[in-house]
Amino acid sequence: MSDIHEGQGHTALGDVAARTLSNATKTVPQLSTITPRWLVHLLQWVPVEAGIYRVNRVKNAADLAVDCSSLDEKVLPQTFVDYDEWGREYRLNAVNTVLDVHTRVADLYSSPHNQTNEQLRLTIETIKERQESELINNAEYGLLNNVAPNFKVQTRNGSPTPDDLDELISRVWKEPAFFLAHPAAIAAFGREATRRGVPPATVSLFGSQFITWRGIPLIPSDKVKIVNGKTSILLIRTGESRQGVVGLYQPNLTGELSMGLSVRFMGINHKAIASYLVSLYCSLAVLTEDALGVLENVEVGNYYDYK
């Protein structure tokens, strides 16, 4: 039996009392909505003057005539390259918010972590998450809304199979850079490939592992939405030199912190609240139709029992 009977006092300092003299090691605020945002890292970003980017295209590509040299003296074909009279113009889109921080809070409670800096950090992270969502879903320039009809592929049986991804590759076959899909869609493809005895290989990018198909990585993003158990898988070629997909940003902003992102102090009001304008200017352009394809109606809920 214990030597300390009920009601008898402690013989040593207890934990609760001891904590009054101790300091807890505190983390910065954690935010579960922060993701790696691989799409932003993988795109080539092009600076835009005056917020407008015009995509000019060859109008008569199929009519250009050339001749393979021969020994006779036949007349060589005459040709010229025509242009569309007015290319599509992309305008930069702004993702904005105003962050309010009470000066009393910033002054009194900024140790060990600066309250204003942490408020700005979490606000910027949220704006960048919205940026990636807009790059995928924006009604005007988002990837899903800029796929040409001939580059839309339907799944054969709902689940994303190796055959479906091969069909998508056959459309976007000129130097495809990566697939983009919801993590659940990538898992569904992994199940289908494994079931057929061809488990996908993996590749290391940015210090993380990604599964691949035909050597092309499948990049996850939770911004590719799942609606009623169905989603889409994109295949993208990137870069201006490859006539691919490019991201657009405004350089040389006032208060610029990073590419296209600025933070500007707006002043302190009569309630002692300091305000900061946080702005991110970006857009996206598809230079040629064959730079972007999509596998539609992808079901993510099929599973198998292995015996």
C-alpha positions in Angstrom: 0.0 0.0 0.0 1.1 3.6 -0.6 2.6 5.5 2.3 0.7 8.6 1.3 -2.8 8.3 2.7 -5.9 10.1 1.3 -5.9 13.7 2.3 -2.1 13.7 3.1 -0.1 16.5 1.4 2.4 16.1 -1.4 6.0 15.5 -0.5 7.3 17.2 -3.6 6.3 20.1 -5.9 3.5 19.0 -8.2 3.4 19.4 -12.0 0.6 22.0 -12.1 2.4 24.3 -9.7 5.8 23.7 -11.3 4.4 24.9 -14.7 3.9 28.4 -13.3 7.7 28.9 -13.5 8.2 27.2 -16.8 8.1 28.4 -20.4 6.4 26.4 -23.1 8.1 26.1 -26.5 5.5 27.6 -28.9 5.1 26.9 -32.6 4.1 29.5 -35.1 0.4 29.1 -36.0 -0.3 26.0 -38.1 -2.9 26.1 -41.0 -4.2 22.8 -42.4 -5.3 24.3 -45.7 -1.7 25.0 -46.8 -0.6 22.6 -49.6 2.7 22.3 -51.6 1.1 24.0 -54.6 3.2 22.0 -57.1 1.4 23.6 -60.1 2.9 27.0 -59.3 6.4 25.5 -59.1 6.1 23.6 -62.3 4.8 26.4 -64.6 7.1 28.8 -66.4 6.2 32.3 -65.3 6.3 35.2 -67.8 6.4 38.8 -66.7 3.6 40.9 -68.3 3.8 44.6 -69.1 0.7 46.7 -68.4 -1.2 43.6 -67.2 -2.0 42.3 -70.7 -0.5 39.3 -72.6 -1.5 38.6 -76.2 -1.2 35.2 -77.8 -0.6 35.5 -81.5 -1.1 32.3 -83.7 -0.3 31.2 -87.4 -3.5 31.4 -89.4 -2.7 29.2 -92.4 -0.4 26.5 -91.0 -1.9 23.8 -93.2 -1.4 25.8 -96.4 2.3 26.4 -96.1 4.0 24.9 -99.2 7.6 23.7 -99.3 9.6 21.5 -101.8 12.1 18.8 -101.3 15.1 19.7 -103.5 15.5 17.6 -106.7 17.8 17.7 -109.7 15.4 19.3 -112.1 14.7 23.0 -112.5 11.1 23.0 -111.6 9.5 26.1 -110.2 9.7 26.3 -106.4 6.4 26.8 -104.5 5.6 30.3 -103.2 4.2 30.7 -99.7 3.8 33.0 -96.8 2.8 32.8 -93.1 -0.4 34.6 -92.2 -1.4 35.6 -88.7 -4.7 35.9 -86.9 -5.6 39.6 -87.1 -6.1 39.9 -83.4 -4.8 37.3 -80.9 -6.5 36.5 -77.6 -5.5 38.8 -74.8 -5.1 37.6 -71.3 -5.5 40.1 -68.5 -4.0 39.6 -65.1 -6.4 38.7 -62.3 -6.0 40.2 -58.8 -6.4 38.2 -55.6 -6.8 40.8 -52.8 -7.5 41.1 -49.2 -7.0 43.7 -46.4 -5.4 42.4 -43.2 -6.3 44.2 -40.0 -4.0 44.0 -36.9 -4.7 45.9 -33.7 -1.6 47.8 -32.7 -2.0 46.9 -29.1 -1.9 43.2 -30.0 1.2 43.7 -32.2 2.9 45.7 -29.5 2.2 43.6 -26.4 2.0 40.0 -27.7 4.8 39.7 -30.3 7.2 37.6 -28.3 8.5 35.0 -29.2 6.6 35.3 -32.5 5.8 38.6 -34.2 2.1 38.9 -34.4 2.0 41.1 -37.5 4.5 38.8 -39.4 2.5 35.7 -38.5 -0.8 37.3 -39.6 0.8 38.3 -42.9 2.3 34.9 -43.4 -1.0 33.0 -43.0 -2.8 35.6 -45.1 -0.3 35.2 -47.9 -0.5 31.4 -47.7 -4.2 31.6 -48.1 -4.0 34.0 -51.1 -1.5 31.6 -52.8 -3.8 28.7 -52.2 -6.6 30.7 -54.0 -4.1 31.6 -56.8 -3.6 27.8 -57.5 -7.4 27.3 -57.4 -7.9 30.1 -59.9 -5.2 28.7 -62.2 -7.2 25.5 -62.4 -10.8 26.6 -62.1 -11.1 30.3 -63.2 -14.0 30.7 -65.6 -11.9 32.9 -68.0 -8.3 31.5 -67.9 -8.4 28.4 -65.7 -7.0 25.2 -67.1 -10.2 23.2 -67.0 -12.1 25.9 -68.9 -9.5 26.3 -71.7 -9.3 22.7 -73.1 -10.1 22.6 -76.8 -12.9 20.1 -77.7 -10.6 17.8 -79.6 -8.4 17.4 -76.5 -11.1 16.2 -74.2 -11.0 12.5 -73.5 -13.7 10.4 -71.8 -12.9 7.5 -69.5 -13.9 4.1 -71.0 -15.3 2.6 -67.8 -15.2 5.5 -65.2 -12.1 4.6 -63.4 -8.8 6.1 -64.7 -7.0 3.2 -66.4 -3.6 3.1 -68.1 -5.4 3.0 -71.5 -7.2 6.2 -70.6 -3.9 8.0 -69.7 -2.3 6.6 -72.9 -5.2 8.1 -74.9 -4.6 11.5 -73.2 -0.9 11.2 -74.0 -1.7 10.5 -77.7 -3.5 14.0 -77.8 -0.8 16.0 -75.9 2.1 14.0 -77.3 4.6 16.9 -77.9 6.8 17.0 -74.8 4.1 16.6 -72.1 5.4 17.8 -68.8 3.1 16.4 -66.1 -0.4 15.2 -65.3 -2.4 17.2 -62.7 -5.1 15.5 -60.7 -6.7 15.3 -57.3 -4.8 13.0 -54.9 -7.9 10.7 -54.9 -7.7 10.4 -58.7 -4.0 9.5 -58.5 -4.8 6.9 -56.0 -7.6 5.5 -58.2 -5.2 5.3 -61.2 -2.6 3.5 -58.9 -5.2 0.9 -58.1 -6.1 0.4 -61.7 -2.5 0.1 -62.8 -1.6 -2.3 -60.0 -4.7 -4.5 -60.8 -3.3 -4.9 -64.3 0.1 -5.9 -63.1 1.8 -2.6 -64.1 2.3 -0.7 -60.8 3.5 2.9 -61.6 7.1 3.8 -61.1 8.0 6.8 -58.9 10.2 9.8 -59.4 11.7 12.3 -57.0 10.9 16.0 -57.6 11.4 18.9 -55.1 12.4 16.3 -52.5 9.1 14.5 -52.7 8.0 11.2 -54.4 5.5 11.2 -57.3 4.1 8.2 -59.2 4.6 8.4 -63.0 3.0 6.9 -66.1 5.1 6.5 -69.3 7.7 8.6 -67.4 5.3 11.5 -66.9 4.7 12.5 -63.2 1.2 12.6 -61.8 1.2 15.9 -59.7 -1.5 16.1 -57.0 -3.6 19.2 -56.3 -6.7 19.3 -54.2 -7.9 22.2 -56.3 -9.0 19.8 -59.1 -12.4 19.3 -57.6 -14.3 16.1 -57.1 -18.1 16.4 -57.7 -20.4 13.5 -57.0 -17.5 11.1 -57.0 -16.1 12.3 -60.4 -13.2 14.5 -61.3 -10.7 15.3 -64.1 -7.1 14.5 -64.9 -5.1 17.2 -66.9 -2.1 16.7 -69.1 0.0 19.8 -69.6 3.0 20.9 -71.8 4.7 24.0 -70.3 6.9 26.8 -71.5 7.0 29.5 -74.1 9.7 27.8 -76.2 7.6 24.6 -76.4 4.4 26.6 -77.2 2.9 25.3 -74.0 1.1 26.6 -70.9 2.6 29.6 -69.1 1.8 31.5 -66.0 1.6 35.3 -66.1 2.6 37.8 -63.4 3.1 41.5 -62.9 6.7 42.4 -62.1 8.1 45.4 -60.2 5.1 46.0 -57.9 5.1 48.5 -55.1 5.8 46.6 -51.9 6.7 43.5 -53.8 7.5 40.5 -51.6 7.7 37.7 -54.3 6.7 37.1 -57.9 3.5 39.1 -58.4 2.8 39.5 -54.7 2.8 42.8 -52.9 2.1 43.9 -49.3 1.3 47.6 -48.7 0.8 49.4 -45.4 -2.5 51.3 -45.6 -2.2 53.2 -42.3 -3.7 53.1 -38.8 -7.3 54.2 -38.1 -8.8 55.9 -35.1 -9.4 52.6 -33.4 -5.6 51.9 -33.5 -6.0 49.1 -36.1 -3.3 48.9 -38.7 -4.3 47.7 -42.2 -2.2 46.0 -44.9 -3.3 45.5 -48.5 -2.1 42.1 -49.7 -2.4 41.6 -53.5 -1.4 38.9 -55.9 -1.6 39.5 -59.7 -1.6 36.4 -61.9 -3.1 34.7 -64.9 -2.4 31.8 -67.2 -2.2 31.4 -71.0 -2.5 28.3 -73.2 -0.3 29.2 -76.3 -1.5 26.4 -78.6 -4.5 24.0 -78.3 -2.4 20.9 -78.2 -0.6 22.0 -75.0 -3.5 21.0 -72.8 -5.7 17.9 -72.6 -8.1 16.5 -70.0 -9.5 13.1 -69.1 -13.1 13.7 -67.9 -15.6 11.8 -65.8 -13.0 10.1 -63.7 -14.5 8.0 -61.0 -12.4 7.8 -57.8 -14.5 5.3 -55.7 -13.7 1.9 -57.2 -11.7 -0.5 -55.0 -10.7 -4.2 -55.5 -10.2 -7.2 -53.3 -6.9 -9.0 -53.9 -6.9 -12.7 -53.2 
